[in-house]
Amino acid sequence: MSTPTAAIRTQLMANPEYQRLSEQHAHYAAQLEQLTAKHYLTDQEQLEETRLKKLKLRLKDEMAMLAQKAGSA
């Protein structure tokens, strides 16, 4: 038995745009992990951390909009 959430997730993963956003989100997350593993961040690294967090959040918002559209379709 398939739940509505599972059906939406399957539909989203078939969407190339959603896949692209998901891959980019994972890429930013990996970059953030590398930065947060450091004991000390330079000023430039702190700026990069902030930039990555904003980009990652923007992608998450775009993914959520696609999920909402898929759920209402």
C-alpha positions as CSV (number, residue, x, y, z in Angstrom):
1,M,0.0,0.0,0.0
2,S,1.4,3.4,-1.0
3,T,0.9,6.5,1.1
4,P,0.2,9.9,-0.5
5,T,3.6,11.1,0.8
6,A,5.4,8.2,-0.9
7,A,3.6,8.8,-4.2
8,I,4.5,12.5,-4.1
9,R,8.2,11.6,-3.3
10,T,8.2,9.2,-6.3
11,Q,6.7,11.8,-8.5
12,L,9.2,14.4,-7.4
13,M,12.2,12.2,-7.9
14,A,11.1,11.6,-11.5
15,N,11.1,15.4,-12.0
16,P,14.6,16.4,-13.5
17,E,14.3,19.9,-11.9
18,Y,13.7,18.5,-8.5
19,Q,16.6,16.0,-8.9
20,R,18.9,18.9,-9.9
21,L,17.9,20.9,-6.9
22,S,18.3,17.9,-4.6
23,E,21.8,17.1,-6.0
24,Q,22.8,20.8,-5.6
25,H,21.5,20.9,-2.1
26,A,23.5,17.8,-1.2
27,H,26.6,19.4,-2.8
28,Y,26.2,22.5,-0.6
29,A,25.6,20.3,2.5
30,A,28.9,18.5,1.8
31,Q,30.8,21.8,1.4
32,L,29.3,23.0,4.7
33,E,30.3,19.8,6.4
34,Q,33.9,20.4,5.3
35,L,33.8,23.9,6.7
36,T,32.2,22.9,10.0
37,A,34.8,20.2,10.5
38,K,37.5,22.9,10.9
39,H,38.3,24.2,14.4
40,Y,38.8,27.7,13.2
41,L,37.4,29.5,10.2
42,T,39.1,32.4,8.5
43,D,37.0,35.5,7.7
44,Q,36.7,34.3,4.1
45,E,35.6,30.8,5.2
46,Q,33.0,32.4,7.5
47,L,31.6,34.3,4.6
48,E,31.6,31.2,2.5
49,E,29.7,29.3,5.2
50,T,27.1,32.0,5.3
51,R,26.8,32.0,1.5
52,L,26.4,28.2,1.4
53,K,23.8,28.2,4.1
54,K,21.7,30.8,2.2
55,L,22.1,28.9,-1.1
56,K,21.1,25.7,0.6
57,L,18.0,27.3,2.2
58,R,17.0,28.8,-1.2
59,L,17.2,25.4,-2.8
60,K,15.2,23.8,0.0
61,D,12.5,26.5,-0.5
62,E,12.4,25.7,-4.3
63,M,12.1,22.0,-3.5
64,A,9.3,22.6,-1.1
65,M,7.4,24.7,-3.8
66,L,7.8,21.8,-6.2
67,A,6.6,19.4,-3.6
68,Q,3.6,21.6,-2.8
69,K,2.7,21.8,-6.5
70,A,3.0,18.0,-6.9
71,G,0.8,17.5,-3.8
72,S,-1.9,19.7,-5.1
73,A,-1.8,18.3,-8.7
